[in-house]
Amino acid sequence: MTDSDPTTPSPQPARDYEGLRADLVARAGQLSRRLAQVARFFLNHPEEVAINTLVRLADQAQVPPATITRFAKELGFAGFADLQAVFRERLLGPRLPYAARMQTGAARPTEADLDRPDQVFGSFVQAAVQSLVRIDEALDRAQLSAFVEVLAQSAAVHVAAARGAFGLGAYSVYGLANIGKRAHLIDNIGAMRGVQVAAMGPADVLLAMTFDDYTPETVEVVRMAVARGHRVLAITDNELSPVAGLATHVLYVNEARLGHFRSQVPAMVVCQAIIVSLGRRIGRA
C-alpha cells in the first residue's frame, strides 16, 4: 500500500504527555533527522511547547515551522494545535501559574539586551530557575537512589563528560575524590579513550554525562564500556538520547537553553546530591 491508500490506518495520537513520550521513545531511530531534532526539543522543553507559538518554537528548535507541523501529523495529530493541547494539559493544576510566569518573562534576549550585562545575567538566572523547577518535579528519585547504590558498590568511578558537560565531569571527579571514592576522568587526551576504558577494572563503573548534541566521543566511550561488560550510569536529557538505552541506570535532566548556552545548574545540583549521598554512605561504612 502507498501513503495515499485510503485503507492505510492513520496512527492514533497519544492522549496525554506520558503516552506521547512513550510513543516518541518507541519511534526512536525511525524518525528523520529533522523530526528527531523536533522530538528532542519537545521533550526537553515541554513548558515552552505548551505556551509558545508555532513560529517561535520553530525558531527555538532551529527548524522550519512546516517541520513541526509535519512532526505533529507524523504522530497522528491533525496539526500543531492538537499536539500542543497535550502539552497544555500537562500544565493544568498547580503548574499553571508558573507557566503564566514563563509566558510573560521567558523571552529570549534581543540584540540590544546582549549589550547589557544585567539583562544577560537576568536571562541566565531565569533559565536556571526554570530548569530547577522542572527537575524538582520530574527527577526519578528511585533512579537517584540506584545511582548512589551502584557507586557505593563500585571499586572506582570513571567519568566520561566532554565539551559542554566537561565542567560537570571535572567537578564530579573532584567531589568523588573528596569523599574518598576513587575517581578518574576519561579525558581522551591523545585520543586514547579506548585505552582509558580498557584500564577499567571489573568492579569499576562508568558515569557518563551528555546532553542534546550528544558528544560522539562520550557516546563511543559508553558503547565501549558496555561491550566490556561494565555497568554504566548516564545523566542525559531524555529517552531519545543515544546513551539512554545503553546505561544500567539513567537520570534525565532537562537543561534550559539560552541561545547556544545551556544552563548547567540542574545537572550540577543532581551531581552534588549524588556525591553528598554517596559520601554519607561511605562515612557510615
N, C-alpha and C positions, 0 to 999 in steps of 0.2 A: 504494500500500500504506500502511496505517496502522502506528503504532508497535506495535500489538498483533498485527500479522500475523505468524504463526509462521514464514513464509517469509523475513521480513526478516533478513538476516545481521547478527549481532552484531559490533561492531568487535573486532578482535584486539588484546589488550593488549600493551604493549611488554614485552619480555623482560629488558631491562636499562635502566639510568638514561639512557644516551645515546639509546637508542631512544625512551624516554619523553619526553626533552627535544625530540627531533626531532618527535615526534607533537604536542606542545604548540605548537611553532613552526608546524607545518603547520595547526593549528587556530586560529591567531591570527585574531581578528576573527569567529570562528564561535561562540565560547562566550558565554554570557550574562554580564552584568556581574558577578554573584556568582561564577560559576565561573571567570571570568578573574581575579578577585581571589584565589581559591584557587590558581590556576595560578601567578601571580606569587609568592605567598608560598612555595609548594613549591619553586620554582626558586631563590628567594633564600635559603631556609633548609633545605637538604637534610638536614643533620645533625639538626636539630630534628625533622623529619618522621620520621627513622629511629628516634628513641629516645623520642619522647613519645606520650602517649595521644591518642586522637581528641578528647576533651573539651578537653584543654589546647591542642592545635593549633587547635581552633576558636576558643578564647579569644584566642590569639596572632594568628590571621588575621582576627579580628573578624567571624566568620560563624557561623551555627548549625551544630552538629555534622552535622545532616542534609545540609547543603550539601556538606560534604566527602565524605559517603557518596555523594551524587548525582554528585559530581565523579569519584569512583573508577569508578562504573558507567558514566559517560559515556565513560570511556577504555577500557571493555571489561573491567574487573576485577569480580570477584564482590562485592567490598566493600572497605572501607578496609584491612583486614588484608593482602589480596593486593597492594594498591598500596604499602603500607608496606614489604612484603618487597623490593620493587625498591630502595627507598632503603636498607634494611638491607644488601642485597647490596653496595651501593656502599661500605659501610663495612668490608668484610672486609679482612683483612690488617693492615698497619701502622697504619691509621687507627682500628682498633677501640679501642685504649687511650685515644685522645683522645675517642672517642665516650663511653666509660665515664666519663671525667672530666667531660664536659659533663653527663651524666645525673645525676651526683651534685652538681654545683655550678652548674648553669645556671639555677636557679630565678629567677623574677622577684622583685625586692624586694617585700616586703609593705609595707603602710601604715606599720607600726612601723619597718621598715628605712629608710623615706624620712625619718624623723626623725633618723637617724644619718648624718652626712656620711661617716663611714668606710665604712659599708655601701654607700652610693650610689657612692662612689669605687671600691670593690672591684667592684661590678657593672659599672661602665663599663670598668674595666680588663679584666675577663673578656670583655666584649663585643668589645673591641678585639682582644684576643688571638685570640678565636675567628675574627674576620674576617681577621686577618693569616694565620693558618694556612690558612684556606680560599683566600685569594687567592694565596698562595705555591704552592699545589698546582694551582690552576685557571687562572691568568692565561696567556693565549696569548702566548708570547714572540715569535712571528713577527709578530703584530699590534703588539706593543710596538715592535719594530724598524721596522715600517712607519710607525708614528706619527712616530718620530724622522726618518725619511727624508722624509716629506711635509712636516713642519715645516721641515726644513733647506732644502727646495726653494722654500718659500713666501716671498713678499716681506714679508708681515705676517701676524700671527695675531690673529683676532678671537675673543674668548672669550664664550660665552653660558652663564651659570650664575646661577640665581636661587633665592630662598628658601633651603632647606636646603643647597643647593650653592653659594650665593653666596660663602662663605668660601673654598672651593676655587678658584673662578673668580678671585677677587681675588688670592689668593696666586699663582696661575699667571701672571697678568699681571705681578705684581711679579717673580716668578722669571724669566720670559722677558725682561723688560726688563733685568734684572741681567746676563744673559749676552749682551746685545747684540742681542736679537731684538725687532723692532718688534711691540708687542702692544697691543691695545685691548679694553676691556671693554664689551660690549654691555649697558649698564645699564638701557636702556628709560626713562631719565629723560624725563618729559614725554610718555610713551607714544610715543616716537619710534624704536622698534626697527626699523620699516620703513626709516626714513631712515638709521639706522646700518648696516643691512645693505646698503642701496643705495650706501653710501660705500665698500664693499669693492672693492679693485682686482681686476683679472682674475687676478693671480697670488697673491691672498690666500687664506687658508684659514680655515674656521670650526672652532673647538674647542668642542664643546657638552658640558655635563655635566648630567644629570638622572636622578633615581632614584625608584623606587616610585610616588609620587604624580604624577610627570611634570609639572612646571610647564608649563601651557599656553603661556605666553609663550615659553619656551625651545623647545618643540616647533614653535611657529609660526616662530620665527627660523630653525630648521633647514630647515623647508619653503621659506621664502623664499630662503634661500641656495642650496638645491638647484635651485629654479626659475630662479635667475640663473646657474646653471652652476658654482657654486663647489664645491670639494672640502670635505667635512665629516668631521671626526674626532669620534667620540662616545665618551664614557665614561658607561656606564649599567649597570643591574643585570642584565638578562637579555635573551634574544632576543625576548621579548614586548614590550619597550619600544617606544613609537611612533617613536623615532628610530633604532632598530637597522637597519631596512630602508632608511633614507634615507642613512645615512652611507657614506662610501667605506671607512673602516676603523672598527672598533668594539673597545673593550676593556670586558669585563664585570667589574664589581666588586660582589660581594655584601657589602653592609654590614650588620652585625648591628644589630638594633633593640632598644632598651631603652625600653619604653613608647612615648612619642611622639617620642623622640630617637633619632637614627641615628648610629652611630659613623662619623666621617669619617676615621678613622686609615688604613684601607687605601687609600682613594681618594687621600688626601694622599701616601702612600708612592708610589703609581703616578705621580702628577703630579711628584713630586720626581725620580723615576727618569727620566722623560721630559725634564725640564728639564736635569738634570745631563748626560745622554747627549747632548742637543742642544748644550749648551754645549761639550762636548768636540769635537763635530763642527765647530762654529763656530771654536773655538780652533785646530784643525788647519788649517782653511781659511785 
